[in-house]
Amino acid sequence: MVSEVARSTDGPSSVDELTPEQLEAARKKFLLKRFWMSARSYWSRIGDGLAWPASIGLLILIGANVGFQYGINVWNRGLFDAIEQRNSANVYYLGSLFPPLVLGSVALVTSQVYVRMLIQRRWRSWLTKSLIGRWLASGRYYQLNLIGGDHQNPEARISEDMRIATEAPVDFAAGVISAFLSASTFIVVLWTIGGALTLTISGLTITIPGFLVIAAVAYAVITSSSIALIGRNFVRVSETKNQVEAEFRYSLTRVRENGESIALLGGEEEERDDLDRRFSAVRKQWRLLANQYMRTTLVSHSSMLIAPVVPVLLCAPKFLDGSMTLGQVMQAASAFTIVQGAFGWLVDNYPRLADWNACARRVASLMMSLDGLEHAEKSDEVGRIKRDETTGNTVLSLNDLSVSLGDGTAVVKETQVEIEPGERVLIAGESGSGKSTLVRAIAGLWPWGGGSVNFHPDHQLFMLPQKPYIPTGTLARAVSYPRPADSWPNEEIEIALDKVGLGHLAEKIEEDAPWDHTLSGGEKQRLAFARLLLHKPNIIVLDEATSALDEKTQDKMMEMLVDELPDATVLSVAHRVELEAFHTRKITLEKREGGAKLVSDVGLMQRRRKKNPLSRLIKKSRLRERPATAP
């Protein structure tokens, strides 16, 4: 991204020669360019088929509406001329023409709003689907948490920022086109009606051709320059406001998602302090934004009050000397107001333009981070773990696998392992030795490193993390995830729940409830084992998948796994030594400087606890015989 930013500047071509201010300005400029690179594709061959017809239809409606504006302007002149002449027949005739003009204008404006919002809705839908597709592909939504960059709170960028980023440009385009057509049409009206103004000052005669046009342009330049000057910080303030708002929403979401842990620890005061601190930042930015709005409102409201009076005062000399009729004065006043509104478009829309600028940059920042991940996936410049197929009967092999952070720091180095069908391998090691990182690399979630992870071509991998994901919806959906809830009949889901000790929930499988907050940590882990029984994968990765279970329940889950899926290949990460009884092989990682290394790979004698009750009896008897210690 840095090189692309450097190329987007008009100054030095080398990044090292850029000052921080130049680099930041170039970055913001490039972000808008990056947004349009994706956004404009909506009107391309890969975009929406209705994009061009709807856009052309909108242009036609805008032109027709300007035509009706001109018709009403001419009608306005005729009506006041008839009133000045006391021509009752003409007044009544013109009065009868007014309802059709109003109805036509209303119909055009309503149709224009419909087509404009149709474009906005379909554009947002198309671009959002495209961005979500890139975000979810290849685990990038997870990888964004592992790299640096300006992509915090992607959910806010995809939802709220994307809405503004796609709504505002359509409004702006329609507004600019309408303003241009209106200004062009009614400048001609002002020039034709006003003509030249002749003034005599101290015996000197001055003739000003097209004085109404000159006054309208001068007035617009003054108001637009004023708004640009006093609102020059609008973009920066809006961008910062959107960021702190997103961070505040994220903090509220975190409190809701972790409500149980916070309540059990009594962390309400700490959370309140954190939320107060974040909301203080929100209030500060809103205060700064309010100051910007007050300044722009001062100019826009003043302009709104003054604009209708200026043309009347300018036309007064001509009306008083009889060279201009009352109808012409009122037509000129109406045309002047329309021209001023067209020229003053910036005055009325500068705050929205600033807000769009900030939102488009936030969306583009997320796009840039996804660009970086996509580039890393295809480039040889960044070390990526390769994924291939095994040969023979080998289910999984790690060939010189090394796992590193996004900055190149090694976590695990040069791991060489082959796993045969039906093996149950336990990965052990002290905390921080890279066990979880290794299994994430195997599952494809961790992309950086070297070597390769190879699977049998017929493999189906299923991973059980320490904290299972429970989606919203029915319990049946939670058990069936990631496949749809109707993938299995309710009877099979009930059987799976019963086998993992959740049979008491069978009658609630069609109940739509907040199961993520209803189920305990242990119940969530047992529900994850029920998923295994339904999906029947041939490769299972367990990452501390029984950490929330007591020893007895853990034994039941592992025994059930061995009994129900005897041919499955299992790869486990755990600290509990008791789990060795359910594995046939143990790999130990040792944390070292420069990255953890595999220091032992040994076979285990399978010791099924339920078939060896004598060891438990001996253990219990020893506990009873142990003498009490002094207080």
C-alpha positions in Angstrom: 0.0 0.0 0.0 2.8 2.4 0.8 4.3 2.2 -2.7 0.8 2.8 -4.2 0.3 5.8 -1.9 3.6 7.2 -3.0 2.7 6.9 -6.6 -0.5 8.8 -6.0 1.3 11.9 -4.8 2.5 14.8 -7.1 5.7 15.2 -5.1 8.6 12.9 -4.5 8.3 9.4 -5.9 10.3 7.8 -3.0 8.5 7.0 0.2 11.6 7.9 2.2 11.4 11.4 0.7 7.9 12.1 1.9 7.1 13.9 5.1 4.6 12.4 7.5 2.1 15.1 6.4 2.6 14.3 2.7 2.3 10.6 3.3 -0.9 11.0 5.3 -2.4 13.3 2.6 -1.4 10.8 -0.1 -2.9 7.9 1.9 -6.3 9.7 2.2 -6.2 10.6 -1.5 -5.5 7.0 -2.5 -8.2 5.7 -0.2 -10.8 7.6 -2.1 -9.3 6.3 -5.4 -9.4 2.7 -4.0 -13.0 3.1 -3.0 -14.0 4.1 -6.6 -11.9 1.3 -8.1 -14.4 -1.2 -6.6 -17.5 1.0 -6.4 -17.6 2.0 -10.1 -17.6 -1.7 -11.2 -21.3 -1.6 -10.4 -21.8 0.0 -13.8 -19.4 -2.5 -15.6 -20.1 -5.8 -17.2 -19.7 -7.6 -13.9 -22.1 -5.2 -12.1 -25.8 -4.9 -12.0 -27.8 -5.1 -15.3 -30.2 -2.4 -14.0 -27.4 0.1 -13.2 -27.3 1.9 -16.5 -31.0 1.9 -17.3 -31.8 3.3 -13.9 -29.1 5.9 -14.1 -30.3 7.0 -17.6 -33.9 7.1 -16.3 -32.8 9.3 -13.4 -31.2 11.8 -15.8 -34.3 11.9 -17.9 -36.4 12.6 -14.8 -34.1 15.3 -13.6 -34.2 17.0 -17.0 -38.0 16.8 -17.1 -38.3 18.2 -13.6 -36.1 21.2 -14.6 -38.5 21.7 -17.5 -41.5 21.8 -15.1 -39.6 24.3 -13.0 -39.2 26.5 -16.0 -42.9 26.1 -16.8 -43.9 27.2 -13.3 -41.5 30.1 -13.5 -43.1 31.3 -16.7 -46.6 30.8 -15.2 -45.4 32.9 -12.2 -44.6 35.8 -14.5 -48.0 35.5 -16.3 -50.0 35.4 -13.1 -48.4 38.6 -11.6 -48.7 40.4 -14.9 -52.4 39.5 -15.0 -52.8 40.7 -11.4 -51.0 44.0 -12.1 -53.3 44.5 -15.1 -56.3 43.4 -13.1 -57.2 40.9 -15.9 -59.5 38.6 -14.0 -60.1 36.2 -17.0 -56.4 35.6 -17.4 -55.9 35.2 -13.6 -58.6 32.5 -13.5 -57.2 30.8 -16.6 -53.7 30.7 -15.2 -55.1 29.5 -11.9 -56.6 26.5 -13.7 -53.2 25.6 -15.1 -51.5 25.6 -11.7 -52.9 22.2 -10.5 -51.6 20.2 -13.5 -48.2 21.9 -13.2 -48.0 21.0 -9.5 -49.2 17.4 -10.1 -46.7 16.9 -12.9 -43.9 18.3 -10.8 -44.8 16.2 -7.8 -45.1 13.0 -9.9 -41.6 13.7 -11.5 -40.0 14.4 -8.1 -41.6 11.3 -6.6 -40.4 9.1 -9.5 -37.0 10.7 -9.2 -36.8 9.8 -5.5 -37.8 6.2 -6.3 -35.3 5.7 -9.0 -32.5 7.4 -7.0 -33.2 5.2 -4.0 -33.4 2.2 -6.2 -29.9 2.9 -7.5 -28.6 3.4 -3.9 -30.2 0.3 -2.6 -29.0 -2.0 -5.4 -25.5 -0.4 -5.4 -25.1 -0.8 -1.7 -26.4 -4.4 -2.0 -24.0 -5.3 -4.8 -20.9 -3.7 -3.2 -21.7 -5.1 0.3 -22.1 -8.6 -1.0 -18.8 -8.2 -2.9 -17.0 -6.9 0.2 -18.5 -9.5 2.5 -17.5 -12.2 0.0 -13.8 -11.0 0.1 -14.0 -10.6 3.9 -15.2 -14.2 4.5 -13.0 -15.9 1.9 -10.0 -17.9 3.0 -10.5 -16.9 6.7 -9.6 -13.3 6.1 -12.1 -12.1 8.6 -10.0 -14.0 11.2 -6.6 -13.0 9.7 -7.5 -9.3 10.0 -7.2 -9.8 13.7 -3.6 -10.9 13.3 -2.2 -8.1 11.2 -1.8 -4.3 11.7 -3.7 -1.8 9.7 -6.6 0.6 9.7 -9.4 -2.0 9.6 -10.8 -2.0 13.1 -14.5 -2.6 13.6 -15.1 -4.1 10.1 -18.7 -4.7 11.0 -19.3 -1.0 11.3 -17.5 -0.3 8.0 -19.5 -2.9 6.1 -22.9 -1.7 7.5 -23.1 2.0 8.5 -20.1 3.3 6.6 -21.0 1.4 3.4 -24.6 2.8 3.6 -23.4 6.4 3.6 -20.6 5.7 1.1 -23.2 4.4 -1.5 -26.1 6.7 -0.7 -24.3 10.0 -0.7 -22.6 9.8 -4.2 -26.0 9.1 -5.9 -27.5 12.1 -4.0 -24.5 14.2 -5.0 -24.6 13.2 -8.6 -28.3 13.9 -8.9 -27.8 17.2 -7.0 -25.0 18.4 -9.2 -26.7 17.5 -12.5 -29.9 19.1 -11.3 -28.0 22.2 -10.1 -26.2 22.4 -13.5 -29.3 22.2 -15.5 -31.2 24.6 -13.3 -28.4 27.1 -13.3 -28.0 26.9 -17.1 -31.7 27.3 -17.7 -32.4 30.1 -15.3 -29.2 32.1 -16.0 -30.6 32.5 -19.5 -33.9 33.6 -17.9 -32.1 36.2 -15.7 -30.1 37.5 -18.6 -33.2 37.8 -20.8 -35.4 39.4 -18.3 -32.9 41.6 -16.5 -31.0 42.9 -19.5 -28.6 45.7 -18.6 -28.7 48.0 -15.6 -27.8 51.6 -16.2 -26.7 53.7 -13.2 -25.7 57.3 -13.0 -23.2 58.0 -10.2 -21.8 61.6 -9.8 -22.7 62.3 -13.4 -21.0 59.2 -14.6 -23.2 56.7 -16.4 -22.4 53.0 -15.8 -24.1 50.2 -17.8 -23.9 46.7 -16.3 -24.9 44.0 -18.9 -26.6 40.9 -17.4 -26.5 42.5 -13.9 -28.8 39.8 -12.4 -26.5 37.0 -13.6 -23.4 38.8 -12.3 -25.2 39.4 -8.9 -26.2 35.7 -8.7 -22.7 34.4 -9.5 -21.1 36.9 -7.1 -23.5 36.0 -4.3 -22.9 32.3 -4.9 -19.1 32.7 -4.9 -19.2 34.6 -1.6 -21.4 32.0 0.2 -19.5 29.0 -1.2 -16.1 30.4 -0.4 -17.3 31.2 3.1 -18.6 27.7 3.7 -15.4 26.2 2.3 -13.3 28.3 4.6 -15.2 27.8 7.8 -15.8 24.1 7.1 -12.3 23.2 6.1 -11.9 20.8 9.1 -15.3 19.1 8.5 -13.8 16.0 6.8 -11.2 15.4 9.5 -13.7 15.9 12.3 -16.3 13.6 10.6 -13.8 10.9 10.1 -12.6 10.9 13.7 -16.2 11.0 14.9 -17.1 7.9 12.9 -14.1 6.0 14.3 -14.8 6.8 17.9 -18.5 6.0 17.4 -17.5 2.6 16.0 -15.2 1.9 18.9 -18.0 2.8 21.4 -20.4 0.5 19.7 -17.8 -2.3 19.7 -17.2 -1.8 23.5 -21.0 -2.1 24.2 -21.1 -5.3 22.1 -18.2 -6.7 24.0 -20.0 -6.1 27.3 -23.1 -7.8 26.1 -21.2 -10.8 24.7 -19.2 -11.3 27.9 -21.9 -10.3 30.4 -21.7 -13.5 32.4 -17.9 -13.2 33.0 -18.2 -9.5 33.8 -21.0 -10.2 36.3 -19.2 -13.1 38.0 -16.1 -11.0 38.4 -18.0 -7.9 39.5 -16.4 -5.9 36.8 -19.3 -3.4 36.3 -17.4 -0.4 37.7 -14.4 -1.1 35.5 -16.6 -1.5 32.4 -18.5 1.6 33.3 -15.2 3.5 33.5 -14.1 2.2 30.2 -17.5 3.0 28.5 -17.4 6.5 30.1 -13.9 7.1 28.7 -14.9 6.0 25.2 -18.2 7.9 25.3 -16.2 11.0 26.4 -14.3 10.7 23.2 -17.7 10.5 21.3 -19.0 13.6 23.1 -15.8 15.5 22.3 -16.0 14.7 18.6 -19.7 15.6 18.6 -18.9 18.9 20.2 -16.3 19.6 17.5 -18.8 18.5 14.8 -21.5 20.7 16.4 -19.2 23.7 16.1 -18.7 22.9 12.4 -22.5 22.6 11.9 -23.1 25.9 13.7 -20.7 27.7 11.4 -22.1 26.3 8.2 -25.6 26.9 9.4 -24.8 30.5 10.0 -23.8 30.9 6.3 -26.6 28.7 4.9 -29.4 30.2 6.9 -28.2 33.8 6.2 -28.1 32.9 2.5 -31.6 31.5 2.6 -33.0 34.7 4.2 -31.1 37.1 1.9 -31.3 35.4 -1.5 -35.1 36.1 -2.1 -34.7 39.8 -1.3 -31.6 40.6 -3.4 -33.2 40.3 -6.8 -36.2 42.3 -5.8 -34.0 45.2 -4.6 -31.9 44.9 -7.8 -35.0 45.0 -10.0 -36.7 47.8 -8.1 -35.2 50.7 -10.1 -36.4 49.1 -13.4 -39.8 48.4 -12.0 -40.2 51.9 -10.7 -39.2 53.5 -14.0 -41.6 51.3 -15.8 -39.1 49.3 -17.8 -40.0 46.1 -16.0 -43.4 44.7 -15.1 -44.4 43.1 -11.8 -44.5 39.7 -13.4 -40.9 40.1 -14.7 -39.8 41.2 -11.2 -41.3 38.1 -9.7 -40.0 35.8 -12.4 -36.6 37.3 -11.9 -36.8 36.8 -8.2 -37.9 33.1 -8.6 -35.1 32.5 -11.2 -32.5 34.2 -9.0 -33.5 32.0 -6.0 -33.2 28.9 -8.2 -29.8 29.9 -9.6 -28.6 30.7 -6.1 -29.8 27.4 -4.9 -28.0 25.6 -7.7 -24.8 27.6 -7.1 -25.2 27.2 -3.3 -25.4 23.4 -3.6 -22.0 23.2 -1.8 -23.3 25.3 1.0 -26.2 22.9 1.7 -24.4 19.7 1.2 -20.9 20.3 2.5 -21.5 18.5 5.8 -22.8 15.4 4.0 -19.9 15.6 1.6 -17.5 15.6 4.5 -19.3 12.7 6.1 -19.2 10.7 2.9 -15.5 11.4 2.5 -14.9 10.0 6.0 -17.1 6.9 5.4 -15.7 6.1 2.0 -12.1 6.2 3.4 -13.1 3.8 6.2 -14.6 1.4 3.7 -11.5 1.7 1.5 -9.2 1.1 4.5 -10.9 -2.3 5.0 -10.6 -3.0 1.2 -6.9 -2.1 1.4 -6.3 -4.6 4.3 -8.1 -7.3 2.3 -6.0 -6.4 -0.7 -2.9 -7.0 1.3 -4.1 -10.4 2.4 -5.0 -11.3 -1.1 -1.6 -10.1 -2.4 0.1 -12.2 0.3 -1.9 -15.3 -0.8 -0.6 -15.0 -4.4 2.8 -13.5 -3.9 6.1 -15.2 -3.2 7.4 -12.2 -1.4 5.5 -13.1 1.8 6.1 -16.5 3.4 2.9 -18.5 3.1 2.1 -22.0 4.3 1.4 -24.2 1.2 -1.5 -26.6 1.2 -1.3 -29.8 -0.9 -2.4 -33.4 -1.0 -0.8 -36.4 0.6 0.3 -39.5 -1.2 -0.7 -43.1 -0.3 -2.8 -43.6 2.8 -1.4 -40.7 4.8 -4.2 -38.6 6.1 -2.2 -35.5 7.1 1.5 -34.6 6.8 3.5 -31.5 7.8 6.5 -31.0 5.6 9.1 -28.6 7.1 6.2 -26.6 8.5 7.1 -23.4 10.2 4.6 -20.9 11.5 5.4 -17.2 11.9 3.6 -13.9 12.7 2.6 -11.4 10.1 5.9 -9.5 10.7 8.0 -12.7 10.1 8.7 -13.6 13.8 8.8 -17.4 14.0 6.4 -19.2 16.4 7.0 -22.8 15.3 9.9 -24.0 13.2 10.6 -26.9 10.9 7.9 -29.4 12.0 7.9 -32.7 10.2 5.0 -35.1 11.0 3.0 -37.8 9.2 -0.3 -39.0 10.5 -2.0 -42.2 9.4 -5.8 -42.9 9.2 -7.3 -43.5 12.6 -4.4 -42.1 14.7 -5.3 -39.9 17.6 -2.4 -37.5 18.2 -2.0 -35.3 21.3 0.0 -32.1 20.9 1.5 -31.1 24.2 3.8 -28.4 25.5 4.0 -25.6 27.9 1.8 -22.5 27.5 3.1 -20.2 24.8 4.9 -23.0 22.9 2.7 -22.5 19.9 0.3 -25.5 20.1 -2.8 -23.6 19.3 -1.0 -21.6 16.6 0.1 -24.9 15.0 -3.4 -26.4 14.8 -4.7 -23.1 13.4 -2.1 -23.4 10.7 -3.2 -26.9 10.0 -6.8 -25.8 9.8 -5.8 -23.1 7.4 -6.6 -20.2 9.7 -3.0 -19.1 10.2 -1.5 -18.4 6.8 2.1 -17.1 7.5 5.1 -19.3 7.6 6.8 -21.9 5.4 6.6 -25.5 4.4 3.4 -27.2 3.6 0.3 -28.8 5.2 -0.9 -31.8 3.2 -4.3 -33.5 3.4 -5.6 -36.7 1.9 -7.8 -35.7 -1.1 -10.9 -37.2 0.5 -10.5 -35.4 3.9 -13.2 -33.6 5.8 -11.7 -31.5 8.6 -13.8 -30.4 11.5 -12.3 -28.1 14.3 -13.6 -27.8 17.8 -12.2 -24.6 19.4 -12.0 -24.0 23.1 -15.0 -21.6 22.9 -17.5 -23.0 20.4 -19.5 -20.6 18.3 -23.2 -20.7 18.9 -25.1 -19.0 16.1 -28.4 -17.1 16.6 -31.6 -19.0 15.9 -33.0 -22.4 17.0 -31.1 -25.0 19.0 -31.3 -27.3 15.9 -29.4 -24.7 14.0 -26.8 -24.4 16.7 -26.2 -28.2 16.7 -26.2 -28.5 12.9 -23.9 -25.6 12.3 -22.2 -24.9 9.9 -24.7 -26.8 7.8 -28.4 -25.7 7.7 -30.7 -26.9 10.5 -32.8 -29.0 8.1 -29.8 -31.1 7.0 -30.8 -33.8 9.5 -34.2 -34.8 10.9 -35.0 -33.7 14.4 -34.8 -37.3 15.6 -31.1 -37.5 14.7 -30.4 -34.2 16.3 -32.2 -35.4 19.5 -30.1 -38.6 19.5 -26.9 -36.6 19.2 -27.8 -34.3 22.0 -28.7 -37.3 24.2 -25.3 -39.0 23.6 -23.5 -35.9 24.8 -25.6 -35.5 27.9 -27.9 -32.8 26.6 -31.0 -34.9 26.2 -33.0 -32.6 28.5 -32.8 -30.0 25.7 -34.3 -32.2 23.0 -37.8 -30.8 23.4 -36.4 -27.3 22.8 -34.6 -27.9 19.5 -37.1 -25.8 17.6 -37.0 -23.0 20.1 -35.5 -19.7 18.9 -33.6 -18.4 21.9 -30.3 -16.7 22.8 -28.5 -20.0 23.2 -25.1 -18.4 23.3 -26.0 -16.8 26.6 -28.3 -19.6 27.9 -25.9 -22.5 27.7 -23.0 -22.8 30.1 -19.4 -23.2 28.9 -19.5 -26.9 29.5 -22.8 -27.3 27.7 -21.4 -25.4 24.7 -18.5 -27.8 24.5 -20.8 -30.8 24.7 -23.0 -29.3 22.0 -19.8 -29.1 19.8 -19.3 -32.8 20.3 -22.9 -33.4 19.2 -21.9 -31.6 15.9 -19.2 -34.2 15.4 -21.8 -37.0 15.6 -23.9 -35.4 12.9 -21.1 -34.3 10.5 -19.0 -37.5 11.0 -15.7 -35.9 9.7 -12.6 -38.0 9.1 -10.2 -35.5 10.5 -11.0 -33.8 13.9 -9.0 -31.0 15.4 -9.6 -30.4 19.1 -8.2 -27.2 20.6 -8.7 -27.4 24.3 -12.2 -28.6 23.4 -12.8 -30.2 26.9 -11.3 -27.4 29.0 -14.7 -26.4 30.5 -15.7 -30.0 31.4 -15.0 -31.9 34.6 -12.8 -35.0 34.4 -15.8 -37.4 34.4 -17.6 -35.6 31.6 -14.4 -35.2 29.6 -13.9 -39.0 29.8 -17.4 -39.6 28.5 -17.0 -37.2 25.6 -13.7 -38.7 24.6 -15.0 -42.3 25.0 -18.0 -41.4 22.9 -15.8 -39.9 20.2 -13.7 -43.1 20.0 -16.7 -45.3 20.0 -18.9 -43.4 17.5 -16.1 -42.3 15.2 -13.5 -45.0 15.5 -11.9 -44.4 12.1 -11.6 -40.6 12.5 -8.1 -39.1 12.7 -7.9 -36.9 15.8 -5.5 -34.0 16.5 -5.8 -32.6 20.0 -4.3 -29.7 21.9 -4.6 -30.0 25.6 -2.9 -29.5 28.9 -4.6 -32.3 30.9 -2.4 -35.4 31.2 -5.6 -37.5 31.6 -6.3 -37.1 27.9 -3.3 -39.3 27.0 -5.5 -42.3 27.7 -7.6 -41.5 24.6 -4.7 -40.9 22.2 -2.3 -43.2 20.4 0.5 -40.8 19.9 2.0 -37.7 21.6 3.9 -34.8 20.0 5.6 -32.4 22.3 6.6 -28.9 21.4 9.2 -27.0 23.3 9.4 -23.2 23.4 12.8 -22.0 22.2 14.4 -18.8 21.1 13.6 -18.4 17.4 10.5 -20.5 17.5 9.2 -23.7 19.2 10.5 -27.0 17.9 9.1 -30.5 18.0 11.3 -32.3 20.6 9.5 -35.7 20.9 7.0 -37.8 19.0 6.2 -41.0 20.8 3.4 -43.6 20.7 1.1 -44.0 23.6 -0.4 -47.2 25.0 -4.1 -46.7 24.7 -5.6 -46.8 28.2 -9.4 -46.6 28.1 -10.4 -45.5 31.6 -13.8 -47.3 31.5 -12.0 -50.6 30.9 -9.5 -50.1 33.8 -11.6 -49.2 36.9 -8.9 -50.6 39.2 -6.7 -47.6 38.8 -9.5 -45.3 40.0 -10.2 -47.5 43.1 -6.5 -47.4 44.0 -6.4 -43.6 43.5 -9.4 -43.1 45.8 -8.1 -45.4 48.5 -4.8 -43.5 48.6 -6.7 -40.2 49.0 -8.6 -41.7 51.9 -5.4 -43.0 53.6 -3.6 -39.6 53.2 -3.1 -38.0 56.7 -4.7 -34.7 57.3 -2.3 -31.7 57.3 -2.1 -29.3 60.2 -3.9 -26.0 59.8 
